[in-house]
Amino acid sequence: MKALPLSLTLPRLHCPRLPAALLRATALELAILAGHLLLYPTGLTPERRRRVHAVPSLPRARADVPTVLLHGFVDNRSVFVLLRRALARQGPHHVECLNYSPLTCDIRAAADLLGRHIEEICERTGRPGVDIVGHSLGGLIARYYVQRLGGDRRVRTLVTLGTPHSGTTVAPLASAHPIVRQMRPGSSVIEELRLPAPDCRTRFVSFWSDLDRIMVPVETARIDHPDLLAHNVQVSGIGHLALPVHPAVADGVRQALESGVSEAGPTGAASVA
């Protein structure tokens, strides 16, 4: 795997030892789930699209790259309410959330649809490309678009949050759903993503948590590919649902997007609980 030119610094707070850390993470997951269920109806409809213009007061690299947020399995754009606000606080910047159908049954088809959405965004905003932040399945769909459908010509940086890059074995009974089967280790989609990608231009930043109970094993949320410019950031003390809402992770995402992954730095690790 190529060394990624990036330096990310997340707050290093005290993380209790297991099982206390796991209990805290589980309590936080349940609280987030309850809050998200209340917000879920607000994200069912697509957001209104608008044309944007360049912002001369901002550095060109920051102003010219819209950010696209892509949710996970059976979710919608409401999961990004806090992350979107965190990105917006950094100044004028175009951020869009894309919904794909909860009935989606194929990662390849979803990636093709994502590509069409991104072409429309580039045409509407007048920008040559975008950054993408994908949570869970959303990150896998975006990676397939980038790596297998030529999306690297449009995507500058892809940030994934708890994405099963090598496949997850959680909840075997859920494999009745076709798209869950595609997220299993050894599926045809996962194997396609292992194929050589020597000319891929997109930079990848993958956030993975040591207490993510949806990613089994947790290391599956890391990107491990010899041809990709990838940087893995370990987050300690939070679970799967917390990744798109935790302020420390949001700060790390903001750093990744603002830097454009342009400065050398080591693989990151952080405790946020």
LUMMARRO-810011 format. One record per residue (C-alpha): residue number from 1; residue in three letters; z negated, y, x negated. Coordinates in pm, whole numbers. Last residue first. Layout:
% LUMMARRO-810011
 pos code     pz     py     px
 NUM  Ala      Z      Y      X
...
This chain:
% LUMMARRO-810011
 pos code     pz     py     px
 273  Ala  -2423    804   1442
 272  Val  -2141    965   1246
 271  Ser  -2136    777    919
 270  Ala  -1827    831    710
 269  Ala  -1582    664    475
 268  Gly  -1261    803    334
 267  Thr  -1006    650     97
 266  Pro   -975    878   -203
 265  Gly   -792   1211   -233
 264  Ala   -464   1369   -329
 263  Glu   -340   1668   -132
 262  Ser    -49   1692    111
 261  Val   -143   1491    415
 260  Gly     -6   1759    648
 259  Ser   -331   1928    564
 258  Glu   -376   2065    913
 257  Leu   -308   1732   1081
 256  Ala   -547   1529    866
 255  Gln   -815   1797    880
 254  Arg   -793   1815   1259
 253  Val   -824   1437   1284
 252  Gly  -1134   1447   1063
 251  Asp  -1287   1720   1279
 250  Ala  -1215   1518   1591
 249  Val  -1384   1219   1424
 248  Ala  -1694   1430   1363
 247  Pro  -1683   1567   1718
 246  His  -1679   1218   1880
 245  Val  -1438   1201   2175
 244  Pro  -1135    998   2062
 243  Leu  -1344    746   1860
 242  Ala  -1628    712   2109
 241  Leu  -1453    454   2325
 240  His  -1421    207   2038
 239  Gly  -1775    218   1907
 238  Ile  -1984    448   1689
 237  Gly  -2212    408   1385
 236  Ser  -1982    410   1088
 235  Val  -1631    557   1055
 234  Gln  -1398    415    792
 233  Val  -1092    626    714
 232  Asn   -779    439    612
 231  His   -494    629    442
 230  Ala   -133    514    464
 229  Leu    198    599    298
 228  Leu    364    280    416
 227  Asp    561     34    204
 226  Pro    282   -203     97
 225  His    133   -237    447
 224  Asp   -237   -254    528
 223  Ile   -323    -16    808
 222  Arg   -686    -54    912
 221  Ala   -776   -119   1276
 220  Thr   -768   -492   1203
 219  Glu  -1072   -436    981
 218  Val  -1297   -453   1290
 217  Pro  -1219   -824   1333
 216  Val  -1188   -815   1627
 215  Met  -1115   -456   1736
 214  Ile  -1261   -409   2082
 213  Arg  -1620   -427   1952
 212  Asp  -1577   -122   1726
 211  Leu  -1903   -103   1532
 210  Asp  -1753    -83   1180
 209  Ser  -1519    189   1302
 208  Trp  -1156    250   1210
 207  Phe   -966    577   1167
 206  Ser   -609    530   1046
 205  Val   -411    809    881
 204  Phe    -38    746    844
 203  Arg    233    958    680
 202  Thr    584    925    821
 201  Arg    882    896    586
 200  Cys    952    523    616
 199  Asp   1211    432    353
 198  Pro   1066    104    226
 197  Ala    974    -40    567
 196  Pro    949   -413    496
 195  Leu    841   -632    790
 194  Arg    471   -649    881
 193  Leu    531   -435   1191
 192  Glu    772   -698   1317
 191  Glu    495   -959   1283
 190  Ile    262   -753   1501
 189  Val    535   -724   1766
 188  Ser    620  -1096   1753
 187  Ser    255  -1185   1799
 186  Gly     71  -1326   1496
 185  Pro   -259  -1154   1567
 184  Arg   -280  -1057   1936
 183  Met   -171   -711   2053
 182  Gln    151   -849   2202
 181  Arg    -58  -1086   2413
 180  Val   -239   -782   2550
 179  Ile     99   -635   2649
 178  Pro    187   -949   2842
 177  His   -138   -961   3044
 176  Ala   -276  -1316   3067
 175  Ser   -417  -1248   2721
 174  Ala   -717  -1089   2890
 173  Leu   -883  -1429   2893
 172  Pro   -910  -1419   2512
 171  Ala  -1139  -1114   2522
 170  Val  -1114   -981   2162
 169  Thr   -872  -1143   1916
 168  Thr   -721   -820   1785
 167  Gly   -387   -772   1608
 166  Ser   -306   -654   1256
 165  His   -262   -287   1347
 164  Pro   -514   -313   1632
 163  Thr   -564     65   1678
 162  Gly   -914    215   1672
 161  Leu   -796    573   1633
 160  Thr   -449    620   1486
 159  Val   -316    937   1324
 158  Leu     62    955   1277
 157  Thr    186   1240   1058
 156  Arg    535   1389   1025
 155  Val    695   1213   1321
 154  Arg   1059   1297   1398
 153  Arg   1259   1121   1123
 152  Asp    990    853   1110
 151  Gly   1082    764   1469
 150  Gly   1361    535   1350
 149  Leu   1292    268   1610
 148  Arg   1100     12   1399
 147  Gln    847    205   1190
 146  Val    796    525   1386
 145  Tyr    838    385   1736
 144  Tyr    633     76   1649
 143  Arg    362    300   1502
 142  Ala    354    512   1818
 141  Ile    312    205   2039
 140  Leu     38     75   1809
 139  Gly   -144    408   1813
 138  Gly   -131    422   2191
 137  Leu   -274     69   2205
 136  Ser   -600    203   2052
 135  His   -591    584   2052
 134  Gly   -280    756   1922
 133  Val   -261   1098   1755
 132  Ile     99   1202   1692
 131  Asp    244   1483   1479
 130  Val    577   1629   1581
 129  Gly    930   1700   1464
 128  Pro   1220   1942   1428
 127  Arg   1063   2210   1648
 126  Gly   1257   2409   1910
 125  Thr    976   2356   2159
 124  Arg   1192   2219   2441
 123  Glu   1431   2022   2220
 122  Cys   1150   1878   2009
 121  Ile    951   1788   2320
 120  Glu   1254   1621   2480
 119  Glu   1320   1415   2168
 118  Ile    951   1322   2166
 117  His    966   1201   2525
 116  Arg   1271    988   2448
 115  Gly   1093    833   2152
 114  Leu    787    759   2365
 113  Leu   1012    577   2612
 112  Asp   1143    359   2328
 111  Ala    788    293   2213
 110  Ala    687    190   2567
 109  Ala    982    -50   2582
 108  Arg    883   -203   2248
 107  Ile    517   -228   2347
 106  Asp    603   -429   2657
 105  Cys    417   -473   2984
 104  Thr    355   -116   3100
 103  Leu    180   -133   3437
 102  Pro    -78    124   3323
 101  Ser    224    358   3303
 100  Tyr    258    591   3004
  99  Asn     93    929   2997
  98  Leu    173   1184   2728
  97  Cys    -70   1454   2617
  96  Glu     67   1773   2462
  95  Val    -70   2008   2198
  94  His    101   2328   2081
  93  His   -112   2531   1842
  92  Pro   -264   2875   1869
  91  Gly   -594   2865   1678
  90  Gln   -832   2598   1546
  89  Arg  -1015   2588   1878
  88  Ala   -713   2415   2033
  87  Leu   -769   2105   1818
  86  Ala  -1128   2069   1937
  85  Arg  -1023   2130   2297
  84  Arg   -766   1854   2272
  83  Leu  -1020   1617   2124
  82  Leu  -1261   1688   2409
  81  Val  -1015   1628   2693
  80  Phe   -838   1341   2514
  79  Val   -950   1054   2738
  78  Ser   -809   1243   3038
  77  Arg   -456   1164   2912
  76  Asn   -456    819   3068
  75  Asp   -608    473   3027
  74  Val   -496    122   3120
  73  Phe   -440     49   2744
  72  Gly   -474    347   2510
  71  His   -385    716   2516
  70  Leu   -114    909   2329
  69  Leu   -175   1266   2208
  68  Val    128   1461   2081
  67  Thr     73   1743   1833
  66  Pro    335   2014   1788
  65  Val    449   2092   1432
  64  Asp    592   2437   1365
  63  Ala    276   2644   1370
  62  Arg     87   2438   1110
  61  Ala    371   2401    857
  60  Arg    473   2766    906
  59  Pro    133   2911    830
  58  Leu     18   3099   1139
  57  Ser     78   3468   1219
  56  Pro    444   3409   1306
  55  Val    364   3184   1605
  54  Ala    688   3008   1697
  53  His    776   2986   2064
  52  Val    673   2746   2334
  51  Arg    843   2601   2639
  50  Arg    616   2447   2895
  49  Arg    550   2104   3036
  48  Arg    300   2055   3316
  47  Glu     66   1762   3264
  46  Pro    153   1421   3398
  45  Thr    -66   1304   3691
  44  Leu   -338   1044   3645
  43  Gly   -548   1255   3409
  42  Thr   -780   1418   3660
  41  Pro   -850   1080   3821
  40  Tyr  -1005    951   3493
  39  Leu  -1262   1229   3456
  38  Leu  -1540   1052   3645
  37  Leu  -1455    717   3486
  36  His  -1460    893   3150
  35  Gly  -1815   1010   3196
  34  Ala  -1936    661   3278
  33  Leu  -1743    512   2987
  32  Ile  -1883    773   2750
  31  Ala  -2238    689   2856
  30  Leu  -2171    317   2820
  29  Glu  -2019    364   2473
  28  Leu  -2316    579   2367
  27  Ala  -2559    308   2473
  26  Thr  -2353     52   2283
  25  Ala  -2349    268   1969
  24  Arg  -2723    314   1989
  23  Leu  -2782    -57   2031
  22  Leu  -2544   -135   1745
  21  Ala  -2721    110   1515
  20  Ala  -3058    -41   1607
  19  Pro  -2925   -391   1532
  18  Leu  -2833   -298   1266
  17  Arg  -2957    -34   1027
  16  Pro  -2980    326   1139
  15  Cys  -2699    564   1036
  14  His  -2811    893    879
  13  Leu  -2544   1162    885
  12  Arg  -2256   1199    644
  11  Pro  -2030   1459    806
  10  Leu  -1662   1373    760
   9  Thr  -1454   1470    457
   8  Leu  -1086   1385    444
   7  Ser   -878   1417    127
   6  Leu   -515   1318    144
   5  Pro   -231   1209    -83
   4  Leu   -203    848     36
   3  Ala   -188    573   -223
   2  Lys     95    338   -135
   1  Met      0      0      0
